Amino acid sequence: MKIFPKWSEILGLNCEIVGLDLPLRAPAERYRHVMQQIIADPTVKGALITAHKIDMLQACRGKIDELDQYARICDEVSCIIKREGKLLGFAKDAISSAQALGHFVPREHWRGGARDALCLGAGGAAVAISVSMALDEPHPGRFILTDIAPERLASIRQVHQRLDTPQQFEYHLSRSATDNDRLLRQLPPGSLVINATGLGKDRPGSPLTSEAQFPQDGLVWELNYRGERDFMRAAAAQAEALNLTVEDGWKYFLHGWTEVMAEVFDLQLDEATFDQLSAAAETYRKAN
């Protein structure tokens, strides 16, 4: 919210961002009221939706004229646009996760299928990342997902069943961090480990115990870009000995916002422009 005015200046948008907070799992009528406000206000060009992507689409599907491919597959919406008299809905996280992965995972890393991906957490971020990687080539030998909630595993399994992909998925109910440690030990060298649980940001802690060991030559992705981030600290402590590449969620956050801005304002953001926006945001990040 604080960096958007600077981005607006860089891009010459001459507009402002207005935040609206709803409680998680708000009643459907609250989401429909917000959507009606977007439709009725001629000064509103669109919206970025953060923690309510699934609930917003469930409540407002009948008001949206068109959904993009990823919104239909993932059954969520992260971007709403008013264009030529129509209301359009997009799910941008699959695209922005692929862009963020590209910053630290070489494209040929998955060639041969000998390396796996372990995603701790099966919520919205896991849906986007798993769909993105499954639809790309090459992809991991196995994409393994864990969660403490069986309903989230069932939901993400339904999403994966819509995909036309040879990607092999596994789903594990995680009753404790020890269960995650066990799956971590079974990963082959060079595998990717993702913390998509929210632990370290939404709530303190880590999805792993203090005894967990990351795979040799592994890639570690902490989706949090703020908070205590115990998961990331544990990976950083093992990075030299195990030759780990450790990345946080900052670029994922940046790509998520800039992808929506590009769609809403009909912009083509090249690499140089993204770097300029990233530098402006980094100034704010360091100051906080």
Sequence and secondary structure as in RCSB ss.txt:
>XXXX:A:sequence
MKIFPKWSEILGLNCEIVGLDLPLRAPAERYRHVMQQIIADPTVKGALITAHKIDMLQACRGKIDELDQYARICD
EVSCIIKREGKLLGFAKDAISSAQALGHFVPREHWRGGARDALCLGAGGAAVAISVSMALDEPHPGRFILTDIAP
ERLASIRQVHQRLDTPQQFEYHLSRSATDNDRLLRQLPPGSLVINATGLGKDRPGSPLTSEAQFPQDGLVWELNY
RGERDFMRAAAAQAEALNLTVEDGWKYFLHGWTEVMAEVFDLQLDEATFDQLSAAAETYRKAN
>XXXX:A:secstr
  SHHHHHHHHT           TT  HHHHHHHHHHHHH TT  EEE  TTHHHHHHHHGGG SEE HHHHHHT
  SEEEEETTEEEEE  HHHHHHHHHHTTS GGGGTTS   EEEE  SHHHHHHHHHHHTSSS  SEEEEEES H
HHHHHHHHHHHT     EEEEEE SSHHHHHHHHHT  TT EEEE S BTTTBSS SS TT    TT EEEE  S
SS  HHHHHHHHHHHHHT EEE SHHHHHHHHHHHHHHHTT    HHHHHHHHHHHHHHHHH 
